[in-house]
Amino acid sequence: MVYLDQRGCGRSEVSTSGNYSLERMVEDIEAIRHALGVERIYLLAHSFGGVIAVNYGKKYPDHLFGLILANSTLDLNSSLEDQIGPVNQLIHSNFKVVARDSILATFSLARRALSAKILGQKQKRLKCQFWSLWVKRIMLLG
């Protein structure tokens, strides 16, 4: 069994060309198949790996014994759109997809808003912790 982290994730290196396209990731799998010297492979994919594996299968059906999809995303747009609702609930926002071609942009805005809220809460906690330590120190000195 060979474990592959898609480029730029996990233990895989960052792409020197900045190419993280779906086509490039499909070709990464094909390059590994060639390097192993095997004619056909099984692909086990999880999460976004499902998109990559299905596209590999479409391009190289003769190089597959089969696909095993575990909790996989098969439609990236649907997956992104499904995540916007929970973000709205978490941060009490109202991000909406107005057109099919705006899903990625809307998701990106929602994700940035969520990150900003989380970072803001962490900064508030750190300030409270610092203030608490400062007050304790003053009390010890006085």
C-alpha positions as CSV (number, residue, x, y, z in Angstrom):
1,M,0.0,0.0,0.0
2,V,1.3,3.5,-0.9
3,Y,-0.1,6.5,1.0
4,L,-0.2,9.8,-0.9
5,D,-0.8,13.2,0.5
6,Q,-1.9,15.4,-2.3
7,R,0.6,18.1,-3.2
8,G,1.0,20.8,-0.6
9,C,-0.8,18.7,2.1
10,G,0.4,16.5,4.9
11,R,3.9,15.3,4.2
12,S,3.9,16.3,0.5
13,E,6.1,19.1,-0.6
14,V,4.7,22.5,-1.7
15,S,4.5,22.8,-5.5
16,T,7.4,24.7,-6.8
17,S,5.3,25.9,-9.7
18,G,2.3,26.8,-7.6
19,N,0.3,24.3,-9.7
20,Y,-2.4,22.7,-7.5
21,S,-4.9,22.1,-10.3
22,L,-7.0,19.0,-10.4
23,E,-5.3,17.9,-13.6
24,R,-1.9,18.2,-12.0
25,M,-3.0,16.1,-9.0
26,V,-4.4,13.4,-11.4
27,E,-1.0,13.4,-13.1
28,D,0.7,13.0,-9.7
29,I,-1.1,9.7,-9.2
30,E,-0.2,8.6,-12.7
31,A,3.5,9.4,-12.1
32,I,3.4,7.3,-8.9
33,R,1.8,4.4,-10.8
34,H,4.6,4.7,-13.4
35,A,7.3,4.9,-10.7
36,L,6.0,1.8,-9.1
37,G,6.1,-0.1,-12.4
38,V,2.5,-1.4,-12.1
39,E,-0.1,-1.6,-14.8
40,R,-3.2,-1.2,-12.7
41,I,-3.9,0.1,-9.2
42,Y,-6.7,0.4,-6.7
43,L,-7.3,3.9,-5.4
44,L,-8.6,4.5,-1.9
45,A,-9.7,8.1,-1.5
46,H,-11.0,10.1,1.4
47,S,-12.6,13.6,1.4
48,F,-11.4,15.8,-1.4
49,G,-9.3,12.8,-2.6
50,G,-12.6,11.4,-4.0
51,V,-12.6,14.3,-6.6
52,I,-9.1,13.5,-7.6
53,A,-9.6,9.7,-7.7
54,V,-12.8,9.9,-9.8
55,N,-11.1,12.2,-12.3
56,Y,-8.1,9.9,-12.4
57,G,-10.6,7.1,-13.2
58,K,-12.2,9.1,-16.0
59,K,-8.8,9.8,-17.6
60,Y,-7.1,6.5,-17.0
61,P,-9.8,3.8,-16.7
62,D,-7.5,1.1,-18.1
63,H,-5.0,1.7,-15.2
64,L,-7.5,1.0,-12.4
65,F,-8.7,-2.2,-10.8
66,G,-11.2,-0.1,-8.8
67,L,-12.0,2.9,-6.7
68,I,-12.7,2.8,-3.0
69,L,-14.3,6.0,-1.8
70,A,-14.5,6.6,2.0
71,N,-16.4,9.7,3.1
72,S,-15.4,11.3,-0.2
73,T,-16.3,14.5,-1.9
74,L,-17.4,13.9,-5.4
75,D,-18.7,17.4,-6.3
76,L,-16.5,20.2,-5.0
77,N,-19.1,22.9,-5.6
78,S,-21.8,21.0,-3.6
79,S,-19.3,20.3,-0.8
80,L,-18.3,24.0,-0.6
81,E,-22.0,25.1,-0.7
82,D,-22.9,22.7,2.1
83,Q,-20.3,24.2,4.3
84,I,-21.6,27.8,4.0
85,G,-24.7,27.1,6.1
86,P,-22.8,25.8,9.2
87,V,-20.4,28.8,9.0
88,N,-23.5,31.1,8.9
89,Q,-24.8,29.4,12.1
90,L,-21.4,29.6,13.9
91,I,-20.7,33.3,13.3
92,H,-24.3,34.5,12.8
93,S,-23.7,35.6,9.3
94,N,-25.8,35.4,6.1
95,F,-23.5,34.3,3.3
96,K,-25.5,33.2,0.3
97,V,-24.6,31.6,-3.1
98,V,-26.4,33.8,-5.7
99,A,-25.2,31.9,-8.8
100,R,-23.5,28.6,-9.4
101,D,-20.3,30.3,-10.5
102,S,-20.1,32.3,-7.2
103,I,-19.8,29.3,-4.9
104,L,-16.0,29.4,-4.5
105,A,-16.0,33.1,-3.9
106,T,-18.8,33.0,-1.4
107,F,-17.2,30.0,0.4
108,S,-13.9,31.9,0.5
109,L,-15.6,35.0,2.1
110,A,-17.3,32.8,4.7
111,R,-14.1,31.0,5.5
112,R,-12.2,34.2,6.0
113,A,-15.0,35.6,8.2
114,L,-14.9,32.5,10.3
115,S,-11.1,32.6,10.6
116,A,-11.2,36.3,11.6
117,K,-13.9,35.6,14.3
118,I,-11.9,32.6,15.6
119,L,-8.7,34.7,15.7
120,G,-10.5,37.6,17.3
121,Q,-11.8,35.3,20.1
122,K,-8.3,33.9,20.6
123,Q,-6.9,37.4,20.9
124,K,-9.6,38.3,23.4
125,R,-8.8,35.2,25.5
126,L,-5.1,36.0,25.4
127,K,-5.7,39.6,26.5
128,C,-7.9,38.3,29.4
129,Q,-5.2,35.8,30.4
130,F,-2.5,38.5,30.2
131,W,-4.6,40.9,32.2
132,S,-5.3,38.2,34.8
133,L,-1.6,37.4,35.2
134,W,-0.7,41.1,35.4
135,V,-3.3,41.7,38.2
136,K,-2.0,38.6,40.1
137,R,1.5,39.9,39.8
138,I,0.5,43.4,41.0
139,M,-1.3,41.8,44.0
140,L,1.8,39.7,44.9
141,L,4.0,42.8,44.8
142,G,1.7,45.0,46.7
